[in-house]
Amino acid sequence: MAENDTDKSQLSPTRVRKSKTARRNVVSMPLAEASVVADFLRYHVLIRVFNGDADQWLAELESKADADDFSGDIRFARWIRGRLRRNPGLMAEIRRMVDATPFWRAQA
């Protein structure tokens, strides 16, 4: 291999190390099993309690003294916030799904 050629496999570990040191303020998300029921409830909380505002929900969760107890909710709120930034029309779909279920009706 010539000196100017780059082997991507050699660059990957360097890039990973750089990104980890550059992002010390980012909390790595713990691995957990996904729960369809928990996510179903989280969509309802997002819509019914926080009116679709994932940032407000995330701020509320992070302000709690025992935020570790809410790690699944925090992970979900961060994930849905990212999805909504990439696809703002997704909120209308989520609202339709939540409104279609008799689980937690909107207050009149």
SULCORWO-V114264 format. One record per residue. PSI is psi in radians with two decimals (999 if undefined). D_LAST is the distance of its C-alpha to the last C-alpha in whole Angstrom. Layout:
{{PSI | D_LAST} {PSI | D_LAST}}
This chain:
{{2.38 | 70} {2.77 | 71} {-0.61 | 70} {-0.25 | 67} {2.57 | 66} {2.35 | 62} {2.04 | 62} {-0.52 | 58} {-0.48 | 58} {-0.48 | 60} {-0.49 | 57} {-0.90 | 54} {-0.62 | 55} {-0.77 | 56} {-0.71 | 52} {-0.80 | 51} {-0.74 | 52} {-0.77 | 52} {-0.59 | 48} {-0.70 | 48} {-0.51 | 50} {-0.34 | 48} {1.02 | 44} {-0.37 | 45} {0.04 | 41} {2.22 | 40} {2.22 | 39} {2.41 | 40} {2.30 | 37} {2.61 | 38} {2.38 | 39} {2.80 | 37} {2.45 | 36} {2.52 | 33} {2.07 | 30} {-0.70 | 28} {-0.78 | 26} {-0.74 | 26} {-0.66 | 25} {-0.83 | 22} {-0.66 | 20} {-0.68 | 21} {-0.71 | 19} {-0.73 | 16} {-0.77 | 17} {-0.78 | 18} {-0.88 | 14} {-0.64 | 12} {-0.75 | 14} {0.18 | 16} {0.63 | 14} {0.11 | 17} {1.63 | 20} {-0.58 | 23} {-0.72 | 25} {-0.73 | 22} {-0.76 | 22} {-0.73 | 26} {-0.72 | 27} {-0.78 | 25} {-0.75 | 27} {-0.34 | 30} {-0.23 | 30} {2.47 | 30} {-0.58 | 33} {0.93 | 33} {-0.43 | 32} {-0.51 | 34} {-0.32 | 32} {0.40 | 29} {-0.65 | 32} {-0.70 | 30} {-0.70 | 27} {-0.78 | 29} {-0.77 | 31} {-0.81 | 28} {-0.70 | 26} {-0.72 | 29} {-0.82 | 30} {-0.58 | 26} {-0.76 | 27} {-0.73 | 30} {-0.71 | 29} {-0.55 | 26} {-0.65 | 29} {-0.50 | 31} {1.45 | 29} {-0.46 | 26} {-0.23 | 25} {-0.55 | 24} {-0.69 | 20} {-0.67 | 19} {-0.73 | 21} {-0.76 | 19} {-0.74 | 16} {-0.73 | 17} {-0.81 | 18} {-0.74 | 15} {-0.47 | 13} {-0.26 | 16} {2.43 | 16} {0.11 | 14} {-0.90 | 15} {1.62 | 12} {2.57 | 9} {2.56 | 6} {2.39 | 4} {999 | 0}}
